[in-house]
Amino acid sequence: MKKIIISLLLILQTLYCEILISDESKVNLTNKAQIYIEEKSKKDIIQIINNPNLFKKSLEKKIYKGLTTDTIWFKFTIKNTTNKPINKTLYINAPLYNATTFFTVEKDTIISKKGLDLSSDLNETLYPYFYFSLKEKEKKTYYLKVDSNISALNFSLFILNKNEIYKKERNHQLILAIFFGAILILVLYNLSLFVFTKESSFFYYGIYFILLVSYYAYYTDMYLFITDKYFLHLGIYFLSFLTIFIILFTRSFLQIKQHKNIDKIFKIMIVFLLLIVLFTNKDFYPLSIVVLILLSCLLLVISISYYLFFKGNPQAKYFILGWTISLIGYISLAMYNYGQFSLINHFKYFYETTIIVEALLFSMALSSRLNKTKELENSLKRNDLLTRELHHRIKNNMQFIISLYRLNLSSHMNEELNKKIINVENTVKAMSHTHELLYNQENLDKLDIQNYFYYIVKELKRSYDFSKIKINYEIQTDVDISKSIVCGIILNELITNSLKYAFKENEGIINVILRKENKKTVFIIEDNGIGFNKNETPSNKFGLKLVSSLVQNELDGDIKIESENRTKIIITL
């Protein structure tokens, strides 16, 4: 009796699951078919056909299994209610080409079609479909196998006419074309700005979007001819480098290097992701870990943006809005892929919308950054011009002062007074040469000290006989511009003293040395002249007093004088 009841129930269930269609029918098959979810064992179609009790009535209009290793089997019986043959199409509204197999039985022969074994019409759609025909009043039972470890098993089954499928596909492809077109424009925009501005933020954001769209394309609709194994590795690579470029973009745009602890966390995350990429293989596939790192990275970036915004960084508000929207999109996608409640279930293009909104916000932020950069460049150019003009005027004013004093003292001029005026002239010219060099060179931050010393000595040649005196230079370092004028005055005074008092036959050698010793700058001027007695009152006493005063008061340094059989002045800065 029990067997009879079970048999009757199976017959009733079969009758209940029989789907009646006509030429104009449009049917959501998902909740009208019978379903069997195979968790462990991997049965073939013969085992499935021979075990009809595996199936039960499907109650949902859409399957939400997410990323799973389960196999989903559908069984449905379709009857043609018309008196003429009809042609219909089974349509799956998800990119599951390499995960679907369609079975029917024709004259005791099982006929199967895989998603990738379709006709050339495959190129016209992004989602798989299968044709089937029914004669007048004919009834057939079909099976569909769905099994994928690449895409989330979130889909519905429909029975439609071919034209209706193409209409759905045209709308879907139009939306994707708009999406990819907008992203492509934004990528080209950011990369072109990088080429012209050399601002790394534009480069990092452009690469981030290339990775994002590539991952999206492979994961959703564009991976048709990639094997499972190859694609799994790509998924890890895309998500890992996607996270890395989010970090690099944030570090560059918000200048995270100034915040050492935060920057240290970012560096650790980058190293960890690179290690995952390096060790990913068929036995080690930590997709969940990479997804968790991506979401944690976005939460960290949003938190940092809030912190910097309250610290007075106005551009951080774009990061707060942009990455918050992005995080919502990523969470929705992750929940969708794991078969949980997601906004994508209710609005198919929710994730794509968050990407576009995020891109627009960051484009505004980068545009704002570009405008500020241009303003800064213009300001620097103006300051550079004004600084050059200032140096030029100072140099000319010094020349004017010399000429003015010569004119005023011309009526009292004698040989002794002329010598003193020449000394003063050389000192003033030593100062003015600094401004002349700065006016003529492009880089105002650093002075070519060797060239500066050449200028001073060249000017001294006009006042003294240099024909038998050799000057050697050993310049191994630079000094700050603020100290360069003082060094020039010291060089002028000491070489003048050597020329005037050191050589009896007006023949000898003067060495000018500037180098680093024990992290300090050492400035040495020495000659092989007769030297002098420091206890006596030499005629060059004023020059040495001036040098000592300049070293102690202006350079905050020390001076050491060696004067036996030669003169050697050692100045330590």
PyMOL commands that set and color helices and strands:
alter all, ss='L'
color gray80, all
select helices_A, chain A and resi 2-16+45-49+52-54+97-99+115-117+120-124+162-197+200-220+228-253+256-258+260-279+287-310+316-337+343-345+350-412+415-440+449-460+481-502+541-553
alter helices_A, ss='H'
color red, helices_A
select strands_A, chain A and resi 18-21+27-28+34-38+56-57+63-64+71-80+86-92+100-106+109-114+129-134+139-146+154-155+157-160+469-475+508-517+520-527+558-562+567-572
alter strands_A, ss='S'
color yellow, strands_A
deselect
rebuild
show_as cartoon
